[in-house]
Structure formats: structure tokens, C-alpha cells
Amino acid sequence: MILRTAGLSLPVLLVISIAACRDRGRDAADSARASLPAVYPANPLGNTNWDVDAGPVMIISGANNGDSVAVVLPEATDSTIESLQGISPQISGVTFDLFGRGGRIASSVGVSLLPPVDVRQECDSWPLARLRSAHSNWRVGFASGHVRPIVLDSIESMLSADSAGLAASLAQMAATLPVVSDPTFRGLPFRVRSAYTFRLDSIDVVIADVVRSVNEEANPRVEHLLILGERPVGTKGKYSLGYYSRTAGAEESTQATEVLTAVQIGAARRPAIVINIEYDDGGKLGLIERANSGEWSATWKSAYTDC
């Protein structure tokens, strides 16, 4: 499982030419997709609401959390990602700052693209690359100089009294959400699957995945609530709800959301949380950003990948 994930934008002419080449034969299509410009002119068909101040691309750590990476093309959509299979994005001159939940892990790290994956496979993936120097405990990389780190504190690292108080506050917030809940879950207790806190100037922020489940052997079901709350620094009262999303269904197929890191984007230092939306056989990346008005919203989601 996992949870809508820069200056890139897929031009209309590229999409049209790829479609036409497919009609004329596989070889021509492969040739048309052999390379990808580093930056695209914006166009409404490719706009995914990616925050351009975050840089042209993003990278995510591979399965071993070491030097293997996937290159995320932010302007790709579910409709266009298939046409990007087998391409080699031109990022050889781009260096990346690497981030995890503990903040910045490394700065100005170069990457080397790996050979494109076989475009004949029946799944969609991001182009693959390798860090030129291995680093551990990082999750997301942004083009150098575009974002600043935010350190996350996990509920698991807190003193027992503090973690218990936070869990109780989150359960209370979940119980009062203005959402029509599945009657199957009504009255069941909430459990905090994961929770992280951080500070932004005068406010403390918490983001958590709160769950409740029906443990029926024949039909186990689960409800995931992604909750974000704020309260003034130095206060001990309850958090005010800033954002939430809900998914529910069969335990093996219901999406969950993993918090990867938090950063401040661009010169305006807009706070953003990078999330991984986990599905049964794939996932998406997303950004939840805080506007100047103080409102949090899911601003961007990547294309869905499943291999």
C-alpha cells in the first residue's frame, strides 16, 4: 500500500507526433521517444499543478534506499506516462539535494541515467538513474537550491506521555471529521498508524495516518484517514483541522499514505509535505502545500506507476 503526489510540461506536438509514429510503426515510435528535453513550455494539456519553484524534476529513492533512484517527471499524467516509457530525460547537468524525514541528508549530488527500461513491458515506470555517491536514509531529491528542509519528529520517538497525548488528540480529531463514514466502521476505535510533527514559525503542525478496521476473516476492511492539524506554538490544546482525506475498503486494496519528507519551496518558503500514495500494485506521489492564507491543500499528484 502507500496516498493526489517541475518546470517540465509535455508539449502538444510531442504527444501528437508520438501518436502518429505509433500508427506508422513501432520503430518510428521508439525513435521519436529516444530523448526528452530538459524543460518543456507550459501547456494546459500537460499541466498537473506542479509547483515550478520546486525545480524541473524530482527523484525518489529506490527499494534499497541507497544509490538507485527513479526520476519523477512532474508534468506526466496518467494519460501521458505511457508515451514516456523508454525515454532518457536530459538531467546529466542537474544536481540534487536529498531529503528524508530528518531533514536534508546530502547536497549537490549528481546522478547518472541508467539504460531505459524495456518499453514492451505491460506496466508504467519512471526513468531510472543512480546517484554518483551513495547515501542512506533519504527518500526524495529536489534540484539543488530549490527547497529547504523541515525536520519531522515521529510519534514513535516521543516520550510515552507525549505520544499518548498526541494519539488521543488525533483520535478525537478523527472522530469529529465532517465526513460521511461507512456504517461498517461506525463506533470502532481509531488507531494511529503513523504521525509526525514539525514547527513553522509560530505554529506546530501534525500530520498522521489514523486507521480503524473490521477484522472479519472473510472480508477484512480498513479505513485510512490522513489528518493534518495546527496549533499555536507553546500551547497544549487540541489541533485545529487543516486538511484531511479518507479512503476505505477491502484491506488488501485500500490505498494508504506514507509521509516521505517535508520541505519549504522556493524563495517564498511555502511549506509542503511530500507523500507517497500506496495502492495494491502501484502508487502515486503528491504534495500537500500551505498557502499564504494558511490553508492546506493537495496541490499536485504524479502519474500512477506500477512497476
DOVOGU-463908 format. One line per field, with one value per residue: x, y, z of N, C-alpha, C in turn; residue number from 1. Coordinates in pm, whole numbers, plus 32768, in hexadecimal, padded with zeros to 4 digits. Layout:
N
nX X:...
nY Y:...
nZ Z:...
caX X:...
caY Y:...
caZ Z:...
cX X:...
cY Y:...
cZ Z:...
k NUM:...
END
This chain:
307
nX 8052:8028:7F7A:7EE6:8074:83CF:83A7:8367:82AB:81D8:81E4:80E5:811D:81D7:813E:8083:812B:8198:80B6:8075:8159:8144:8072:80EF:81AB:8276:838F:83B6:832D:83C7:84AD:8454:8430:8526:85B6:8594:8540:85DC:8542:83F1:8310:81F8:80B2:7F4E:7EF3:7FB2:7FC6:7FEF:7FD8:80C5:81B4:8279:834D:83CA:8482:84F7:84E0:84AB:8542:8528:8575:85F6:8598:8657:86A3:8793:887B:87E4:86EC:85AD:8541:8467:837A:82DB:8208:8191:806D:7F61:7EFD:7FC9:80B5:80EF:8150:8247:82EA:8424:84B9:85CE:8608:869F:8770:8872:8913:88A4:88A4:884D:87A7:877D:8678:85E5:850C:858E:85F4:86DD:87B0:8889:8948:894F:8974:89D8:8943:892E:88A0:87F8:87E7:86C1:858C:84F3:8411:8346:82D0:81B2:8164:8180:828E:8380:849C:85E0:86FA:8842:88DD:8A09:8AA1:8A70:8964:88B7:8776:86DF:85C2:8548:85AD:85FD:8641:8770:8773:866B:85B2:8584:85D9:84F1:84DC:8455:83AD:8376:825C:82A5:839C:8372:834A:8298:81B3:8185:815E:807A:7FC1:7FBC:7F58:7E59:7DED:7DEE:7D3D:7C54:7C33:7C0C:7B19:7A65:7A58:79C9:7944:789B:7889:78CC:77D2:782A:790E:78C1:78CD:79AB:7AF6:7C01:7D4D:7E9B:7F5F:8047:80FA:816A:8212:8258:82EF:8287:82EC:8217:8164:810C:8109:805C:8056:7FA9:7F61:7E41:7D91:7C81:7BF3:7B44:7B44:7AF4:7B07:7AB9:7A8E:7B4E:7B65:7BD5:7C03:7C9E:7D0F:7D9F:7E23:7E58:7EC3:7ECC:7F5A:7F94:80E8:8172:8086:7FA3:7EB6:7DAB:7DE0:7D94:7CD3:7D6F:7D82:7D01:7CD8:7C24:7C19:7B87:7B42:7B70:7C6B:7D57:7D62:7D37:7DA3:7EBF:7F76:80BE:819E:82AD:836B:839B:83A0:840F:83AC:8448:8491:83CB:83A7:82D9:822B:822C:81BB:8236:81A6:816A:808C:8002:7F98:7EF7:7F95:8048:8094:8080:811D:810B:80C4:807D:802B:805A:7FAD:7FD9:7F03:7EDE:7E5C:7E5A:7E8B:7E67:7F37:7FB9:7FD6:8088:80B3:8026:80E1:8148:8214
nY 7F87:80FB:82DC:84F1:84DE:87D5:88B3:8837:87EE:8746:876A:87B4:8772:86A3:85D5:85AA:8561:8475:83D1:83C5:834A:8250:81E7:81C6:8109:803C:806B:8174:81F6:81BB:8244:834C:8372:8371:842E:8532:8680:8767:8830:888A:8955:89F1:8960:8938:882E:878D:87E3:87AD:8831:8846:88D4:89C1:8A41:897F:8907:885C:8743:8620:8533:83E5:8300:81B7:805B:7FF4:80CD:8153:8195:8181:8215:82A2:8371:846B:84F5:8613:8686:85BA:84F6:8411:83D5:840F:8391:8297:82CB:832A:825D:81BF:82A0:8389:846C:85AE:85E9:85F5:86CB:8721:8748:86BD:86FE:8637:85B0:8544:84C9:8533:8622:86D9:85FE:85EA:86BF:8751:866B:85A1:84EC:83C2:8355:821E:810E:811E:8083:7F57:7FA1:7EFE:7E84:7E42:7F15:8050:812D:8205:82AD:821F:8253:8289:82E9:83A6:839E:82D4:82E3:82C4:8299:8360:83E4:8485:8555:869E:878A:8835:8941:8995:8956:895F:88B2:8811:879A:866E:85E7:84AE:8404:831E:834F:83EE:8442:835F:83C8:84B0:8446:83AD:8474:8503:843E:841A:8517:851B:8448:84B4:858E:8503:8487:8554:85AC:8648:857A:8489:835E:8205:812B:8039:8066:8102:816D:80D5:80BC:81AC:8197:8206:81F3:8267:8393:84E3:8605:8764:88AE:89F2:8B25:8BD2:8B06:89B6:8883:875A:8626:8505:83A7:8311:81F8:810A:7FC9:7EA7:7D71:7C7C:7B32:7AD0:7BB5:7C9E:7DF7:7F4B:809B:81C2:82F4:8417:8515:866A:875A:8896:896A:8A82:8AD1:8A5C:8A2A:8940:88E2:8850:87F1:88B9:8861:8844:87C4:86A2:8550:8432:82D1:8195:8036:7EE7:7E36:7DE5:7E80:7F8F:80DC:8172:8273:82EA:83B4:8459:852D:8683:87D0:8922:89ED:8A9F:8C08:8C7C:8BC9:8B03:8A1F:88C0:8773:863F:8525:83C4:830D:81E4:80D1:7F94:7F13:7FD2:8132:8297:83D9:8502:865D:871B:8858:8990:8AB6:8C20:8C87:8BDF:8AF3:8996:88B6:87AC:87C2:8753:8628:850C:844C:8302:81E8:8097:7FDB
nZ 8000:8004:7FDD:7E44:7E01:7AF1:7AAC:79CB:78A9:77D5:767E:758C:7481:749E:750F:7442:736E:73D0:73DD:72CC:7266:72D9:7247:7152:7181:725C:726D:7219:72E3:73C6:7384:7386:7494:7507:7599:7691:76B8:779E:7814:77F3:772F:77CC:77C0:77AB:7795:7808:790C:7A5E:7B45:7BC9:7CA4:7C29:7CA0:7D2E:7C90:7B5F:7B51:7C22:7CFC:7D7B:7E7F:7E41:7E74:7F26:7FB8:7F86:7E96:7DAD:7CDF:7C80:7B7B:7B91:7AC1:7ACF:7A38:79B2:7976:79CC:78D5:7822:786F:7807:7707:7741:7783:7772:7736:7758:7838:782D:7910:795C:79A9:7A93:7BF0:7D32:7E67:7F82:8048:817B:8280:8354:82FE:822B:817F:80D2:7FF1:7EA8:7DFD:7CF5:7BDD:7B16:79F1:79BA:78CB:77FE:7862:77E3:76ED:76A6:777C:784A:78F8:79A8:79EC:7A91:79FC:7A39:7B12:7BA6:7CD3:7CE1:7DC0:7ED3:7FC1:80F7:8199:811F:806F:7FA9:7E97:7E2F:7D29:7D54:7E40:7E30:7EF7:805E:818F:8275:83B5:8428:8540:85C6:8650:86CC:873A:8812:8973:8A45:8AC5:8A2F:892D:8958:8999:88A6:87F8:8864:8833:871B:86E4:874C:869E:85AE:85E3:85D4:84D3:83B1:8305:8244:82C5:8280:82E5:8344:83DB:84AB:85F8:8638:86C8:8697:8612:861B:850E:84A5:84F7:84E3:8554:852B:8524:84C3:84C0:8577:85AC:8606:855C:8505:845A:83FF:83D6:8415:847A:846C:8493:8413:8480:83F2:8394:8299:8207:8231:8282:825C:82CA:826E:82E7:828D:833C:8381:8464:851B:861C:86F8:8748:8877:88FA:8996:894A:887E:8727:860A:84F4:83BB:82C6:8222:81AC:8139:8119:80DC:80F0:8071:8122:809D:7FB9:7FE4:7FCF:806D:811D:8120:81CC:8145:8150:81BE:8144:80F7:7FF4:7EEF:7ED7:7F6C:8032:8053:8115:80EA:80D7:807B:7FF5:7FDA:7F2B:7F5C:7EA7:7E5C:7D97:7D3E:7D2D:7D80:7D92:7E5D:7EB1:7FCE:8016:80C5:80AE:8093:8115:81E4:81BE:8188:8078:7F8A:7E8A:7DAB:7CEE:7C86:7B53:7B40:7B96:7B64:7B62
caX 8000:8066:7F5D:7ED3:80C2:8372:8398:8353:8224:81DB:81AC:807E:8159:8216:80D5:804A:818D:81A5:8041:807F:81C3:8112:8021:8145:8201:82BB:8415:83AC:8303:843A:8509:841A:8436:85AD:85EA:8530:857C:85E8:84D5:8387:82B6:817B:8039:7EE3:7EDE:8011:7FCF:7FC5:7FDD:8146:81EC:82F4:83B9:840B:84E5:84C2:84C4:84BE:856C:8503:85D1:85CF:856D:86BF:86BE:8820:88A0:8788:8683:854F:8536:83D9:835C:8264:819B:8153:7FEB:7F3A:7EE1:8041:812D:810F:819E:82CC:8339:8498:8500:8640:8602:8722:8789:88FE:8950:8857:88C6:87D8:87AD:8733:862F:8599:84B9:85E5:8626:8737:8810:8900:8935:8994:899A:89C1:8904:894C:882D:880A:87A4:862E:854E:84B6:838F:82E1:8294:8127:8152:81BD:82F2:83D1:8526:8636:877E:8891:892A:8A99:8AD6:8A02:8939:884C:870E:869C:8549:8523:8612:85D5:86B0:87B6:8755:85DF:8562:85CA:85A5:84A3:84F5:83DE:83BC:8316:8219:82EC:8413:8349:8334:821A:8142:816C:8126:7FF1:7F6E:7FAA:7EFF:7DD1:7DC1:7DD2:7CC3:7BE6:7C22:7BD2:7A8E:7A0F:7A64:794B:7947:7838:78D6:788E:7795:7874:7975:7888:78DD:7A28:7B61:7C69:7DD8:7EFB:7FBF:80C2:80E1:81E2:81FD:82C1:82D1:828F:82E7:81C4:8103:8134:80B9:805F:8016:7F9F:7F0A:7DF1:7D46:7C2F:7BE4:7AE3:7B93:7AA5:7B5F:7A8E:7A8E:7B8E:7B5B:7C22:7BEC:7D13:7CF7:7E16:7DF7:7EBC:7E8E:7F24:7F3B:7FFD:815E:816F:8005:7F8D:7E2D:7D97:7E06:7D28:7CDB:7D9E:7D6F:7CED:7CA2:7BF3:7C04:7B56:7B20:7BB0:7CEE:7DC6:7D5E:7D1F:7E1E:7EF0:7FCF:813A:81E3:8338:83BB:835B:8400:83DF:83C4:8463:84B4:835C:83AD:8256:8235:81F1:81D3:823C:8167:8163:8006:801A:7F28:7F11:8001:8090:8085:8094:8158:80B8:80EC:8018:806E:8017:7FA8:7FEF:7E8A:7EDE:7E11:7EA1:7E41:7EB2:7F49:7FF3:7FE5:80D3:8073:8026:8144:812C:8284
caY 8000:817E:8330:8535:8536:8833:890A:87E4:87EB:86FA:87B9:8774:8737:8623:8571:858B:8519:83EC:8386:83AD:82E9:81CB:81B7:81A3:8096:803F:80A3:8205:8225:81B4:82AF:83CB:837E:834F:848F:858C:8701:877F:8885:8896:89C9:89CB:8957:890A:879E:8749:8824:875D:888C:883C:8953:89D2:8A6D:8909:88D5:881C:86B6:85EE:84A8:839C:8294:8132:7FFE:7FDD:814B:8171:81EB:8174:827B:82B4:83FE:848D:8562:8648:86A9:8541:84D4:8386:83C7:8422:834C:8227:82FD:834E:81E6:81AD:831D:83AA:84FC:85EF:8620:85DA:873F:8748:8709:86B3:86F9:85C1:85CB:84DB:8501:857B:869C:86C7:8592:8609:8731:8757:85E3:8586:846D:838B:830A:8193:80F1:811C:8001:7F1F:7FE0:7E98:7E51:7E6B:7F6A:80D4:814C:827B:8292:81F6:8291:8261:8354:8398:837C:8295:831E:8276:82DD:83CB:83B5:84DB:85B4:870F:87D0:8880:89CC:89B9:8945:8959:8841:8819:8720:862E:8596:8441:83E4:82AE:837F:8444:8405:8314:841E:8509:83FA:8388:84EC:8521:83D8:8438:858F:84F6:83F7:8512:85D9:84A8:8469:85C8:85D7:8656:851B:841E:82E3:8185:80F8:7FC6:8090:815A:813F:808C:8115:81D9:8175:8258:81A0:82B5:8420:8534:8691:87C3:8938:8A5B:8BA8:8BDE:8A9A:892A:8838:86C9:85DD:847C:8344:82D6:818B:80AE:7F53:7E3E:7CF7:7C08:7ADA:7AC1:7C36:7D08:7E7B:7FB0:8127:8217:8383:846A:858C:86D0:87BD:8901:89B3:8AE4:8AA0:8A6F:8A04:88B1:88C2:87F8:8826:88E0:8815:888F:8776:8613:84FE:83B2:8260:8120:7FC5:7E68:7E4F:7DCE:7ED8:801A:812C:81B1:82E2:82ED:8435:8445:859C:8707:8833:89A9:89FA:8B1F:8C7E:8C96:8B61:8AC6:899B:8854:86EA:85E0:84A8:8353:82D2:8158:807F:7F06:7EE8:8044:81A8:831F:8438:8579:86CC:8764:88D7:89F6:8B37:8C95:8C9C:8B81:8A7C:8924:886F:8751:8812:8709:8596:84D8:83E0:8280:8187:8012:7F7E
caZ 8000:8025:7FB4:7DDC:7DFD:7B24:7A3A:7956:7875:775A:7611:753B:740A:74C0:751F:73BF:731C:7402:73B2:723C:724E:72FB:71D7:70E2:71A0:72DD:7264:7214:7368:7420:735F:73B0:7525:7532:75F9:76C9:76D9:782D:7841:778F:773C:780E:776F:7803:778F:785D:798D:7AD1:7BB7:7C0B:7CD0:7BDA:7CF7:7D66:7C32:7AE7:7B68:7CA9:7CFD:7DF4:7E9E:7E19:7EDD:7F8A:7FFD:7F77:7E25:7D3C:7CE5:7C12:7B55:7B86:7A62:7B12:79DE:797A:79AC:79B3:7846:77CF:789D:77AF:7697:7772:77A1:771D:771C:77AD:7854:782A:7996:797C:79E9:7B09:7C6F:7D88:7EF9:7FAE:80C3:81BE:82EA:83AF:82BF:81B9:8191:8082:7F97:7E26:7DD7:7C68:7BBA:7A92:79C0:7995:784C:7808:7873:776A:76D9:7688:77F5:7858:796D:7997:7A52:7A7B:79D2:7AA8:7B1B:7C19:7D10:7CCD:7E43:7F1B:8040:8133:81E8:80D7:802B:7F37:7E6E:7DDC:7CEA:7DBD:7E59:7E1D:7F71:80DE:81DD:82F0:8402:845F:85BA:85C5:86CE:8708:8780:8881:89F5:8A45:8AE8:89BE:88BE:897C:898D:8818:87C0:8891:87EC:8691:86E2:8760:8622:854B:8605:85BA:8448:8368:8296:824D:82D7:8263:8360:8374:8439:8510:8682:864D:86F9:863A:8634:85D1:84C5:84A2:8510:84E4:8577:8508:8549:845E:8501:85F0:85BA:8604:84FA:850D:83EC:8430:8398:847F:843D:84B9:843E:8430:8476:83CD:8349:820E:81C1:8282:8246:82A3:82A9:8284:82EB:8290:8384:839E:84C1:8548:8696:8715:8790:8907:8934:89AB:8926:880B:86A4:85AE:8478:8347:824B:8237:8140:816D:80C0:8125:809C:8091:815D:8040:7F44:8009:7FCB:80E8:80FF:816B:81CB:811F:8184:81B9:8115:80D7:7F65:7EB0:7F27:7FC8:809A:8067:8150:809B:8105:800C:801F:7F7E:7F32:7F3F:7E7D:7E64:7D3D:7D0A:7D81:7D51:7DEF:7E67:7F06:801B:802E:8115:8068:80E7:8165:8253:819B:8150:800F:7F33:7E12:7D3A:7CF1:7C13:7B0A:7B84:7B65:7B9C:7B55
cX 8055:7FFB:7F9E:7F5C:809F:8366:8382:82C3:8228:819B:8148:80BB:819A:81AE:809D:80AB:819E:8130:8049:80E9:8196:80BF:8078:81A5:824E:8342:8412:8385:8378:849C:84D5:8427:84C2:85E4:857B:8572:857C:8575:8471:8341:8232:810A:7FCD:7ED0:7F3C:8018:7F9A:7FC6:805C:817A:8273:8369:8403:8471:84A6:849D:84D6:84EF:853F:8560:859A:85B2:85D6:86E7:8752:883A:8845:8713:8625:8540:84A4:83CA:82D8:81EF:815E:80CE:7FCE:7F24:7F5E:80B8:8152:8168:822C:8322:83AC:84E4:8576:863F:868E:873D:881B:8941:890B:888E:884F:87FF:874F:86F6:85ED:8543:850C:861E:867D:879F:8892:88DF:8985:89CA:8978:8980:8931:88D6:8855:87C4:870C:85FA:850D:8429:8322:829E:820A:810F:819C:821B:8338:845A:857E:86BE:87C4:88DB:89BF:8AE3:8A61:89E5:88C4:87E9:86D2:8624:852D:8597:85D6:8651:86EC:878A:86C3:858B:85BE:858B:854B:84B7:8472:8403:834F:82D9:8262:8366:83F1:8347:82A8:81A2:811F:812C:8096:7F93:7F54:7F4B:7E6E:7D99:7D9D:7D52:7C48:7BCA:7BDF:7B3E:7A30:7A18:79DC:7947:78DF:7882:7885:7852:77DE:78D7:793F:7897:795D:7A97:7BC5:7CF2:7E34:7F62:8047:809D:8166:81BD:8272:8291:82E4:827E:8291:815E:814A:80D3:80C7:801D:801A:7F45:7EC4:7D96:7CE5:7C09:7B77:7B2B:7B3B:7AFB:7B3A:7A97:7ACB:7B8A:7BA7:7BFF:7C6A:7CE8:7D7E:7DEB:7E6C:7E7D:7EF8:7EF8:7FAD:8070:814F:80EC:7FFA:7F00:7E26:7DC3:7D88:7D3D:7D06:7D86:7D51:7CC1:7C80:7BEB:7BD9:7B34:7B62:7C40:7D60:7DCB:7D49:7DA2:7E3E:7F55:8048:8178:8277:8393:8365:83C6:83BD:840B:83DD:8486:8447:8358:8324:8266:81ED:8218:81CE:8207:816F:80DC:8011:7F98:7F51:7F8A:8050:807F:8098:80DE:8100:80F7:8070:805C:8017:801F:7FC1:7F77:7E83:7E94:7E6D:7E4B:7E9F:7EBF:7F77:7FF1:8031:807D:807F:808E:812E:819A:8306
cY 807D:81C2:838F:854A:85C1:88A1:88B8:87EE:87AC:8747:876B:8731:86B2:85B5:8546:853A:848B:8397:8364:8344:825C:8191:818B:8132:80AA:8083:813A:823E:8225:8224:8336:83E0:8369:83B1:84ED:8611:8719:87D1:8893:891C:899C:89C1:8916:8873:8755:8780:87CC:87AF:8878:88C7:8967:8A02:89F7:88CD:8886:8789:8697:855F:8468:8325:820E:80D9:7FEC:805B:8170:81CC:81DC:81D5:826D:8349:841D:8505:85A1:8668:8631:8527:8441:836D:83CD:83CE:82D6:8253:8323:82D5:81D8:822C:832E:8440:8537:8635:860F:8650:876C:86FF:8713:86BD:868A:85DA:854B:851B:8550:85FB:867F:865E:85AF:867A:871C:86CE:85CF:84FE:8444:8338:827B:817A:80EB:808F:7FD6:7F58:7F7B:7E61:7E8D:7EB5:7FED:80F0:81CF:8253:8276:823A:825E:82DB:833C:8383:834B:82DC:82CB:82D2:8357:8391:8400:8539:8621:874D:8834:8912:89F4:89AD:8943:88EC:886C:8794:86EE:85DF:852C:842D:8374:82D9:83D5:83F7:83C7:836C:847B:84BE:83D0:83FF:8510:84BE:83F3:84B1:856F:84A3:8450:8561:8582:8490:84DB:85FA:85E1:85FC:84AF:839A:826A:814E:8080:7FEC:80E1:811D:80F4:80EB:8137:81AF:81CB:81FC:81E3:8346:8468:85C4:86E5:8850:8995:8AE1:8BA2:8B6E:8A12:88DF:87A3:8690:8549:8428:82FB:826D:814D:803D:7EF6:7DBA:7C7C:7BB0:7AD2:7B44:7CA2:7D8D:7EDF:803B:8175:82A9:83CA:84F1:85EA:8739:8822:8933:8A14:8AA6:8ABD:8A4C:896E:8887:886A:883F:884D:8897:886E:8849:86E6:85D1:8476:834C:81E9:80B2:7F46:7E80:7E44:7E32:7F6C:8068:8165:821B:82DF:8378:841C:84AF:8619:876D:88BC:89C8:8A8B:8B8F:8C9F:8C34:8B27:8A3B:8932:87CF:868F:8559:8440:8310:8242:8110:7FEC:7EDE:7F5D:80BB:822B:836D:84B4:85E2:8703:87E5:8936:8A7C:8BA8:8CB3:8C41:8B01:8A12:88E3:8814:8795:87C3:8675:856A:8477:835F:8224:8102:7FAD:7FC7
cZ 8000:8058:7F21:7DCA:7DE3:7AC4:79BF:792A:77EC:76E9:75BE:74C2:7427:74CB:7498:736B:734A:73D4:731E:721E:7270:7289:7163:7101:721F:72D6:7264:729B:73C8:7402:7391:7446:755B:7598:7624:76EA:776F:7864:77D0:779D:7778:77A8:77C2:7802:77ED:78EA:79FC:7B51:7C09:7C2D:7C8C:7C2E:7D37:7D07:7BC0:7AF8:7BFC:7C9F:7D80:7E04:7E6E:7E91:7F4A:7FD4:7FF7:7F01:7DAC:7D4D:7C6E:7BFA:7B39:7B2A:7A8D:7AB7:7997:79C0:7994:791E:77F0:77F8:7845:773B:76BF:7794:773D:76FF:777B:77C7:7860:78AF:79BE:79C3:7A68:7B83:7CCD:7E1B:7F26:8038:80F8:8229:834F:8375:8247:81DB:8148:8022:7F17:7DFB:7D43:7C52:7B2F:7A67:79A0:7911:785D:7819:77F0:775A:76BA:7705:7809:78DC:7955:7A0B:7A30:7A44:7A4C:7A9F:7B97:7C4F:7CF8:7D50:7E99:7F9E:8074:817A:81A3:808C:7FA9:7F19:7E16:7D9F:7D4E:7DC5:7E4F:7E9B:7FEB:8134:8250:8338:843E:84DC:85BB:864E:8717:8758:87F9:8904:89F8:8A65:8A74:8949:88DB:896F:88FC:87D8:87E7:8848:875B:8686:86F5:86E2:85B8:8565:85E4:852A:8404:82EE:82AF:8252:82AE:82E4:839A:83E2:84AE:859B:869E:8679:868A:866F:85DF:8592:84BB:84BB:851B:8506:8545:8526:84D3:84A3:8580:8601:85BE:85AB:8516:8490:840F:83D7:8409:8440:84A1:845C:8470:8418:8460:8372:82B6:81C1:8219:8239:829C:8270:82CE:8281:82F3:82C8:839A:83F7:84E9:85D1:86B2:8764:8825:8949:893E:8984:88AB:878B:8656:8529:8404:82C3:8273:81B5:8179:80FE:8115:80C3:80CC:80BD:80F9:7FCD:7F66:800E:8055:80C1:815C:815D:81B0:8158:8184:8196:810D:8049:7F3D:7F10:7F8C:803C:80BB:80A2:80FA:80D7:808C:803D:7FB0:7F93:7F01:7F1C:7E83:7E10:7D01:7D65:7D38:7DBC:7DF3:7EBF:7F4D:8047:8080:80CC:80CA:8140:81DE:8237:815E:80E4:7FC3:7EAB:7D98:7D57:7C75:7BC4:7B5B:7B44:7BAB:7B80:7B70
k 1:2:3:4:5:6:7:8:9:10:11:12:13:14:15:16:17:18:19:20:21:22:23:24:25:26:27:28:29:30:31:32:33:34:35:36:37:38:39:40:41:42:43:44:45:46:47:48:49:50:51:52:53:54:55:56:57:58:59:60:61:62:63:64:65:66:67:68:69:70:71:72:73:74:75:76:77:78:79:80:81:82:83:84:85:86:87:88:89:90:91:92:93:94:95:96:97:98:99:100:101:102:103:104:105:106:107:108:109:110:111:112:113:114:115:116:117:118:119:120:121:122:123:124:125:126:127:128:129:130:131:132:133:134:135:136:137:138:139:140:141:142:143:144:145:146:147:148:149:150:151:152:153:154:155:156:157:158:159:160:161:162:163:164:165:166:167:168:169:170:171:172:173:174:175:176:177:178:179:180:181:182:183:184:185:186:187:188:189:190:191:192:193:194:195:196:197:198:199:200:201:202:203:204:205:206:207:208:209:210:211:212:213:214:215:216:217:218:219:220:221:222:223:224:225:226:227:228:229:230:231:232:233:234:235:236:237:238:239:240:241:242:243:244:245:246:247:248:249:250:251:252:253:254:255:256:257:258:259:260:261:262:263:264:265:266:267:268:269:270:271:272:273:274:275:276:277:278:279:280:281:282:283:284:285:286:287:288:289:290:291:292:293:294:295:296:297:298:299:300:301:302:303:304:305:306:307
END
